[in-house]
């Protein structure tokens, strides 16, 4: 019973993701963005347009050995991670 519920939930979640990719990020892409942010932070000279986009859109929150992605928003809004 629990397995079918989890499968159904995951299917509905991905269905919403394919409708609007603005709010949900697949796990593989999430970790890729974190790795990209790490490498972008190390680059001191010129950055690509995509790297500037990542720096503008995301921030990383590191707590202990856990790394979380935080979406940058205006100062009035609450953080999204």
C-alpha positions as CSV (number, residue, x, y, z in Angstrom):
1,X,0.0,0.0,0.0
2,X,2.7,2.5,1.0
3,X,4.8,1.7,-2.1
4,X,1.9,2.5,-4.4
5,X,1.2,5.8,-2.5
6,X,4.8,6.8,-2.9
7,X,4.8,6.0,-6.6
8,X,1.6,7.8,-7.2
9,X,2.9,10.9,-5.2
10,X,6.1,10.9,-7.2
11,X,4.2,10.6,-10.5
12,X,2.0,13.5,-9.6
13,X,5.0,15.6,-8.5
14,X,6.8,15.0,-11.8
15,X,3.6,15.7,-13.7
16,X,3.5,19.1,-12.1
17,X,7.2,19.6,-12.7
18,X,6.7,19.0,-16.5
19,X,3.8,21.5,-16.5
20,X,5.8,24.2,-14.7
21,X,9.6,23.7,-14.2
22,X,9.8,26.9,-12.2
23,X,9.2,25.5,-8.7
24,X,10.5,21.9,-8.7
25,X,14.0,20.7,-9.5
26,X,14.8,17.0,-10.0
27,X,17.4,15.7,-7.5
28,X,20.1,15.2,-10.2
29,X,19.8,18.8,-11.4
30,X,19.7,20.1,-7.8
31,X,23.1,18.5,-7.0
32,X,24.5,19.6,-10.4
33,X,23.6,23.3,-9.5
34,X,25.3,22.9,-6.2
35,X,28.4,21.6,-7.8
36,X,28.3,24.4,-10.4
37,X,28.0,27.0,-7.7
38,X,31.0,25.6,-6.0
39,X,33.1,25.9,-9.1
40,X,31.8,29.3,-10.0
41,X,32.8,30.6,-6.6
42,X,36.4,29.5,-7.2
43,X,36.6,31.3,-10.6
44,X,38.1,34.8,-10.0
45,X,38.5,36.1,-13.6
46,X,35.7,35.9,-16.2
47,X,32.5,33.9,-15.9
48,X,30.1,32.8,-18.5
49,X,26.6,34.1,-18.8
50,X,25.2,31.0,-17.2
51,X,27.5,31.2,-14.3
52,X,26.4,34.8,-13.6
53,X,22.8,33.6,-13.8
54,X,23.5,30.9,-11.2
55,X,25.1,33.4,-8.9
56,X,22.2,35.8,-9.2
57,X,19.5,33.2,-8.8
58,X,20.9,30.8,-6.1
59,X,22.9,30.8,-2.9
60,X,24.2,27.9,-0.9
61,X,23.5,27.3,2.8
62,X,26.1,25.0,4.4
63,X,25.3,23.5,7.8
64,X,27.7,20.9,9.0
65,X,28.2,18.5,6.1
66,X,24.9,19.3,4.5
67,X,24.6,21.7,1.6
68,X,21.3,23.3,0.6
69,X,20.4,25.4,-2.3
70,X,18.6,28.7,-1.5
71,X,16.7,30.6,-4.1
72,X,17.5,34.3,-3.9
73,X,14.5,36.6,-3.7
74,X,13.9,40.2,-2.7
75,X,14.6,41.1,0.9
76,X,10.9,41.2,1.8
77,X,10.3,37.6,0.8
78,X,11.2,34.5,2.9
79,X,13.9,32.1,1.8
80,X,13.1,29.1,-0.3
81,X,15.2,26.0,-0.1
